[in-house]
Amino acid sequence: MDRNTVIQNDNDFIMHTYGRLPLVPDHASGASIWDKNGKKYIDFTSGIGVNVLGYSDSGWSQAVFEQATKYQHVCNYYYCEPASALAEWLVKTTGLENVFFGNSGAEANEGAIKLARKYSFDKYGEGRNTIITLNKSFHGRTVTTLAATGQDVFHQYFFPFTDGFKYCDAGDLDALNAACTADVCAVMLEVIQGEGGVNILDKDYVQAVAALCEKKDILLIVDEVQTGIGRTGKPFAFQHYDILPDIVTSAKGLAGGLPIGAFISGKKAASTLGASAHGSTFGANPVCAAAACYITGKLTDDFLASVENKGKLIEEKILAAGCENVVSVRRLGMMIGIQIKDLPKDRLLKAFDLGLLVLTAGKDVVRLLPPLNISMNELDEGISLLIEALS
Ligand SMILES: *Cc1c(COP(=O)(O)O)cnc(C)c1O
């Protein structure tokens, strides 16, 4: 199909839910992607934090291919080797107890919400089902995870939303204390709000939230859909905070480019979901799980240290360029937010025209989520383009 037909068909036959930029990929490798018209882009988005090892990593492709040629799917009535290996990594790495697999971040969060509500129902009976989330959060696009998302713009059109959510400002411990009434069963948060602006929560605040939850037997759910799988220089971002959540959710980067989601439970709720309590046809599909095993196997201490080093280098280069509209750089590992004074939409178009793919977050933040194994050449090339676009 030629380039124009792809665009025309998309316009004609796909719902217009995304504002697309005119990139029609032909092929890609590492952090570089080529349009069908031959133009090359440096990709600092990783497909929104998905392509942990960039495009077409040879080991990853091999793992996918090998599993696809063995068997591509079995139903959940039977065992699955890649899923059981991945579960072991997730449980041992988080220090939690067991895992349920689905296909996306929204599903992982929805499952975590169900788990927290049933835990509370089993122990305290009806009426203790409210979940507190934070303003500027993002938890997904299902009717329930939209309700969980603490941004009014997401609470439109699709009424009625799922009841039982209330919202507090990040960092406001008094507000959270006041919100923790007898009907509350869980607090759900991202330790770095990704879509909301790369807002890094304070360590003191997160630790106080964890302590409050522990005291009141309220489950702490940490949404690691964007922050997990090495993005911040640790396997999971909560590990920067010296806390142990009751439930952790993961998706996006977990399989490095194939759909998978997971919620991982600690001791408290590990036996809450028994036979038939939850399910998913594709959850931990063998090909996706094999891809995830390959990705998680790459997250060695050395690799994670290189993530932090590269993130630091990017931050230093941006600050050294002295662009006067750069207000600040917020960063942990390679999860990077550059706050821009009066961020105009065409600034991003300028980056795109120059051959650089970046994301935005919140109102005034350029967000970078480069592949974690990005080469130094691509990193330098991308940063030069970014500085040119910001100047
Ligand atoms: C992307 C994202 C989600 C939703 O994930 P999907 O796979 O799109 O459903 C949920 N939470 C956070 C923090 C995210 O960044």
The ligand as an ORCA input file, in Angstrom:
! r2SCAN-3c Opt
* xyz 0 1
  C      -0.941      4.173     29.783
  C      -1.355      4.101     31.185
  C      -2.493      3.368     31.584
  C      -3.404      2.694     30.569
  O      -2.760      1.668     29.889
  P      -3.445      1.018     28.578
  O      -2.544     -0.117     28.234
  O      -3.503      2.080     27.542
  O      -4.795      0.582     28.986
  C      -2.771      3.283     32.925
  N      -1.997      3.877     33.844
  C      -0.903      4.590     33.504
  C      -0.068      5.204     34.569
  C      -0.552      4.739     32.173
  O       0.511      5.464     31.832
*
